[in-house]
Amino acid sequence: MGVTEHEKFIPKPQGGIIPPTNPTLEQLLEQITHGYLSDDYLQLLASRLSRINAKSKEKQRNDFTNIAGITMYDLAVSIFGALETDTLPPFNNVNEPNTERKASVALLANNPEARKQLLILNAGFVKILIPSEDEVIYTGFSKEEAASTTQAFEEYVKAHRDEIEALRIIYNNQNKPITYSMLSDLKEKLLAVDRRFNMLRLWNSYSIVNVEKVSQLRTETEREALTNLIQLVRYAFQIIPELKSLSSFAAKRFELWCGQNQRPLTEQQKEVVKQIVEYIVANGTYTNNELRDENITLFAQMVRSFGSPEVVDEVLGSLSWVILRVA
């Protein structure tokens, strides 16, 4: 047994208790905190920790470690190790001492801030269903709940539009780049305040409240685009009348940019710039340094195609402005 994600999980009743089937992370943490420490639940917790650790960035992992006093990886390995070596006494029910089992999860069970941080991180990775015509919206997810979510989001962005850089730039419709780091910072702040402020949940909520004004996110690329935050904030500020992903405009705006370019582009240049467009739509504005760090091969292709890093920087700036602008 290693530190891997287990896709399917069916809990087994133990000691007369029937735990939730396929629990959410929140349900899992609640059950464990209340002493339900079956092998299945411990294994599921270790798997979830491993998955979240793998998908987190270094800063996010460090934040969790500072709060919990242990890394997600080490905690997962510790739990897996205890299960693998069969050193834990059998679990019968929550009324028994279960001392060894409680010790294996104590750093989470006794630390509400660590559990909260884990939920915040997980909220950024969970794919929330975006319904198409033949798909079902969340079971029990009402229009009232959707309206409550969008109202809370709008109140937050309006209250913090001067202090959060991405919000300030979007609200003032400034001709300034909205970078990946700005959007990542905004995403983290939103999730820290309210886990309902997940991008996909917000988009879904708006589609329930204003179905005629919201275009569904059809592809995985559309659903995962960080620039959806730009559109959500613009819609919340009533800067745009309809909520559509920037990827839906990308092809036309790319052609517009090509037409505005002072010199004709070669086919090679167009092909490499199309890749840059995909990066911008997914993550926001790119600078030379960010592109070099993100994809050195693509950066080298840009330099070869356009002649110098300085020209590449100009291309990135003008292209970002056209792709990310309001209209």
C-alpha positions as CSV (number, residue, x, y, z in Angstrom):
1,M,0.0,0.0,0.0
2,G,1.4,3.4,-1.0
3,V,0.5,7.0,-0.9
4,T,-2.0,6.8,-3.7
5,E,-5.6,8.0,-4.4
6,H,-8.3,5.3,-4.1
7,E,-11.1,6.1,-6.5
8,K,-13.9,4.0,-5.1
9,F,-14.8,3.7,-1.5
10,I,-17.7,1.8,0.1
11,P,-17.7,2.0,3.9
12,K,-18.5,-1.0,6.0
13,P,-20.8,-0.8,9.0
14,Q,-18.9,-1.4,12.2
15,G,-20.3,-1.5,15.7
16,G,-23.8,-0.8,14.5
17,I,-22.9,2.6,13.0
18,I,-23.5,3.1,9.3
19,P,-21.3,6.0,8.1
20,P,-22.1,8.1,5.0
21,T,-21.6,6.4,1.7
22,N,-18.8,8.1,-0.2
23,P,-18.5,11.0,2.3
24,T,-17.4,14.4,1.3
25,L,-14.1,15.6,2.9
26,E,-16.2,17.7,5.3
27,Q,-18.2,14.7,6.4
28,L,-15.1,12.5,6.7
29,L,-13.4,15.0,8.9
30,E,-16.5,15.4,11.1
31,Q,-16.8,11.6,11.5
32,I,-13.2,11.2,12.4
33,T,-13.3,14.1,14.9
34,H,-16.2,12.4,16.6
35,G,-14.2,9.2,16.9
36,Y,-15.3,7.1,13.9
37,L,-11.9,5.6,13.1
38,S,-12.5,2.5,11.0
39,D,-9.8,1.2,8.7
40,D,-11.8,2.3,5.7
41,Y,-12.2,5.8,7.0
42,L,-8.5,6.1,8.0
43,Q,-7.5,4.8,4.6
44,L,-9.9,7.3,2.9
45,L,-8.4,10.2,4.9
46,A,-4.9,9.2,4.0
47,S,-5.9,9.0,0.3
48,R,-7.6,12.4,0.4
49,L,-4.5,14.0,2.1
50,S,-2.3,12.5,-0.5
51,R,-4.4,13.8,-3.4
52,I,-4.7,17.3,-1.9
53,N,-1.0,17.4,-1.2
54,A,-0.2,16.4,-4.8
55,K,-2.4,19.1,-6.3
56,S,-1.3,21.9,-3.9
57,K,1.3,24.4,-4.6
58,E,4.4,24.8,-2.3
59,K,2.9,27.9,-0.5
60,Q,-0.4,26.0,0.1
61,R,1.5,23.0,1.5
62,N,3.6,25.2,3.7
63,D,0.5,27.0,5.0
64,F,-1.0,23.7,6.0
65,T,2.2,22.6,7.7
66,N,2.5,25.8,9.7
67,I,-1.1,25.3,11.0
68,A,-1.1,21.5,11.5
69,G,2.5,21.0,12.7
70,I,3.0,18.2,10.1
71,T,3.0,18.0,6.3
72,M,0.0,16.5,4.5
73,Y,2.4,14.0,3.0
74,D,3.9,12.9,6.3
75,L,0.4,12.6,7.9
76,A,-0.8,10.4,5.0
77,V,2.3,8.2,5.1
78,S,1.9,7.8,8.9
79,I,-1.7,6.7,8.6
80,F,-1.0,4.4,5.6
81,G,2.0,2.9,7.6
82,A,-0.1,2.2,10.6
83,L,-2.7,0.4,8.5
84,E,-0.1,-1.5,6.4
85,T,1.8,-2.8,9.4
86,D,-1.4,-3.8,11.2
87,T,-0.3,-2.2,14.4
88,L,-3.7,-0.7,15.2
89,P,-6.1,-2.6,17.5
90,P,-9.5,-3.4,15.8
91,F,-12.1,-0.7,15.7
92,N,-15.5,-1.8,17.0
93,N,-17.3,1.4,17.9
94,V,-16.8,5.0,18.9
95,N,-17.5,4.2,22.6
96,E,-14.2,2.3,23.0
97,P,-10.9,4.1,23.9
98,N,-9.4,3.5,20.4
99,T,-6.3,5.3,21.8
100,E,-3.9,4.3,19.0
101,R,-6.3,5.2,16.3
102,K,-7.0,8.6,17.9
103,A,-3.3,9.2,18.1
104,S,-2.9,8.6,14.4
105,V,-5.2,11.5,13.5
106,A,-4.8,13.7,16.6
107,L,-3.1,16.5,14.7
108,L,-6.2,16.9,12.6
109,A,-8.9,15.9,15.1
110,N,-7.7,18.3,17.7
111,N,-6.9,21.2,15.4
112,P,-10.0,22.9,13.8
113,E,-7.9,25.4,11.9
114,A,-6.0,22.5,10.2
115,R,-9.3,20.9,9.2
116,K,-10.5,24.3,7.9
117,Q,-7.3,24.8,5.9
118,L,-7.7,21.3,4.4
119,L,-11.3,22.1,3.3
120,I,-10.2,25.4,1.8
121,L,-7.5,23.6,-0.3
122,N,-9.9,20.9,-1.3
123,A,-12.5,23.4,-2.4
124,G,-10.1,24.7,-5.0
125,F,-9.7,21.2,-6.6
126,V,-13.1,19.7,-6.4
127,K,-15.0,19.7,-9.7
128,I,-18.4,21.0,-9.1
129,L,-21.0,19.9,-11.6
130,I,-21.9,22.5,-14.2
131,P,-25.1,21.2,-15.7
132,S,-25.9,21.0,-19.4
133,E,-29.4,20.6,-20.7
134,D,-29.5,16.9,-19.9
135,E,-27.6,17.0,-16.6
136,V,-29.0,17.4,-13.1
137,I,-28.2,20.4,-10.9
138,Y,-27.0,19.6,-7.4
139,T,-29.6,17.6,-5.5
140,G,-31.5,20.0,-3.4
141,F,-29.6,23.0,-4.7
142,S,-32.3,25.6,-4.8
143,K,-32.7,28.9,-6.5
144,E,-32.7,30.5,-3.0
145,E,-29.4,28.9,-2.1
146,A,-27.9,30.1,-5.5
147,A,-29.2,33.6,-4.9
148,S,-27.7,33.6,-1.4
149,T,-24.3,32.5,-2.8
150,T,-24.2,35.2,-5.5
151,Q,-25.4,37.9,-3.2
152,A,-22.7,37.1,-0.7
153,F,-20.1,37.0,-3.4
154,E,-21.2,40.4,-4.8
155,E,-21.2,41.9,-1.3
156,Y,-17.6,40.7,-0.7
157,V,-16.1,41.9,-4.0
158,K,-17.7,45.3,-3.6
159,A,-16.5,45.6,0.0
160,H,-12.9,44.7,-0.9
161,R,-12.6,46.2,-4.4
162,D,-10.0,48.8,-3.2
163,E,-7.8,46.5,-1.2
164,I,-7.4,43.4,-3.4
165,E,-5.4,44.3,-6.5
166,A,-7.3,42.1,-9.0
167,L,-10.7,43.5,-7.8
168,R,-9.4,47.0,-8.0
169,I,-8.1,46.6,-11.6
170,I,-11.3,44.9,-12.8
171,Y,-13.7,47.4,-11.0
172,N,-11.9,50.4,-12.4
173,N,-11.6,48.8,-15.8
174,Q,-8.0,49.8,-15.9
175,N,-5.7,49.1,-18.8
176,K,-3.4,47.1,-16.6
177,P,-2.4,43.4,-16.8
178,I,-4.3,41.0,-14.6
179,T,-1.6,38.4,-13.9
180,Y,-1.7,34.8,-12.8
181,S,-0.4,35.7,-9.4
182,M,-3.2,38.3,-8.9
183,L,-5.9,35.8,-9.9
184,S,-4.4,33.1,-7.7
185,D,-4.3,35.5,-4.8
186,L,-7.9,36.4,-5.4
187,K,-8.9,32.8,-5.6
188,E,-7.3,31.9,-2.3
189,K,-8.8,34.9,-0.5
190,L,-12.3,34.0,-1.8
191,L,-12.0,30.4,-0.7
192,A,-10.7,31.4,2.7
193,V,-13.7,33.7,3.3
194,D,-16.4,31.3,2.1
195,R,-16.1,27.9,0.5
196,R,-19.1,28.7,-1.6
197,F,-16.9,31.1,-3.5
198,N,-15.4,28.3,-5.6
199,M,-15.3,29.5,-9.2
200,L,-17.5,26.7,-10.6
201,R,-20.0,26.9,-7.8
202,L,-20.3,30.7,-8.4
203,W,-20.8,30.2,-12.1
204,N,-23.4,27.5,-11.5
205,S,-25.2,29.7,-9.0
206,Y,-25.4,32.5,-11.5
207,S,-26.7,30.1,-14.1
208,I,-29.5,29.2,-11.8
209,V,-30.4,32.8,-10.8
210,N,-30.0,34.2,-14.3
211,V,-30.2,31.3,-16.7
212,E,-30.8,33.4,-19.8
213,K,-27.7,35.5,-19.2
214,V,-25.2,32.8,-18.3
215,S,-23.4,30.5,-20.8
216,Q,-22.5,27.1,-19.5
217,L,-18.9,26.0,-19.3
218,R,-18.9,23.0,-21.6
219,T,-15.3,21.8,-21.6
220,E,-12.8,20.9,-18.9
221,T,-10.5,23.6,-20.2
222,E,-13.3,26.2,-19.8
223,R,-14.2,25.0,-16.4
224,E,-10.6,25.1,-15.1
225,A,-9.7,28.5,-16.5
226,L,-8.6,30.9,-13.8
227,T,-9.7,33.8,-15.9
228,N,-13.3,32.8,-15.1
229,L,-12.7,34.8,-12.0
230,I,-12.3,37.9,-14.1
231,Q,-15.7,37.3,-15.8
232,L,-17.4,36.5,-12.5
233,V,-16.2,39.7,-10.9
234,R,-17.1,41.8,-14.0
235,Y,-20.6,40.3,-13.9
236,A,-20.9,41.0,-10.1
237,F,-19.9,44.6,-10.8
238,Q,-22.4,44.7,-13.7
239,I,-19.5,45.6,-16.1
240,I,-20.7,42.9,-18.5
241,P,-24.4,42.1,-19.2
242,E,-23.9,38.4,-19.7
243,L,-21.6,35.8,-18.1
244,K,-19.5,34.1,-20.7
245,S,-16.0,32.6,-20.5
246,L,-13.1,34.4,-22.1
247,S,-12.3,31.2,-24.0
248,S,-15.6,31.7,-26.0
249,F,-14.1,35.0,-27.4
250,A,-10.5,33.8,-27.8
251,A,-10.6,32.8,-31.5
252,K,-12.2,36.0,-32.7
253,R,-10.0,38.1,-30.5
254,F,-6.9,36.3,-31.8
255,E,-7.9,37.1,-35.3
256,L,-8.5,40.7,-34.3
257,W,-5.1,40.9,-32.8
258,C,-3.5,39.5,-35.9
259,G,-5.4,42.2,-38.0
260,Q,-4.2,45.0,-35.7
261,N,-0.6,43.8,-35.8
262,Q,1.6,46.3,-37.7
263,R,3.3,43.6,-39.8
264,P,1.8,40.4,-41.3
265,L,2.5,37.2,-39.2
266,T,4.0,34.1,-40.7
267,E,2.1,30.8,-40.3
268,Q,4.9,29.8,-37.8
269,Q,4.3,32.9,-35.7
270,K,0.6,32.4,-35.7
271,E,0.9,28.8,-34.5
272,V,3.1,29.7,-31.6
273,V,1.0,32.7,-30.7
274,K,-2.1,30.4,-30.6
275,Q,-0.4,28.4,-27.8
276,I,0.2,31.7,-26.0
277,V,-3.5,32.5,-26.3
278,E,-4.4,29.3,-24.6
279,Y,-2.1,30.1,-21.7
280,I,-3.6,33.6,-21.3
281,V,-7.2,32.4,-21.4
282,A,-6.3,29.8,-18.8
283,N,-4.2,31.9,-16.4
284,G,-4.2,35.6,-17.2
285,T,-1.5,37.9,-18.4
286,Y,2.0,36.5,-19.0
287,T,5.3,38.3,-18.8
288,N,8.6,37.1,-20.3
289,N,9.8,35.7,-17.0
290,E,6.5,34.0,-16.2
291,L,6.4,32.3,-19.6
292,R,10.1,31.3,-19.3
293,D,9.4,29.7,-15.9
294,E,6.1,28.1,-17.1
295,N,7.3,26.7,-20.5
296,I,10.9,27.3,-21.5
297,T,10.3,25.5,-24.8
298,L,7.4,27.8,-25.8
299,F,9.4,30.8,-24.7
300,A,12.3,29.8,-26.9
301,Q,9.9,29.3,-29.9
302,M,8.5,32.8,-29.3
303,V,12.0,34.3,-29.3
304,R,13.0,32.4,-32.5
305,S,9.7,33.5,-34.1
306,F,9.9,37.2,-33.1
307,G,13.6,37.8,-32.8
308,S,14.2,38.9,-29.2
309,P,12.9,38.7,-25.7
310,E,12.0,42.4,-25.8
311,V,9.7,41.9,-28.8
312,V,8.2,38.8,-27.2
313,D,7.4,40.9,-24.1
314,E,5.6,43.4,-26.4
315,V,3.7,40.7,-28.1
316,L,2.6,39.2,-24.7
317,G,1.5,42.5,-23.5
318,S,-0.6,43.5,-26.5
319,L,-2.0,40.0,-26.9
320,S,-3.0,39.8,-23.2
321,W,-4.8,43.1,-23.5
322,V,-6.9,42.0,-26.5
323,I,-7.7,38.6,-25.1
324,L,-8.7,39.8,-21.6
325,R,-10.3,43.1,-22.3
326,V,-14.0,43.7,-21.5
327,A,-15.3,44.1,-25.0
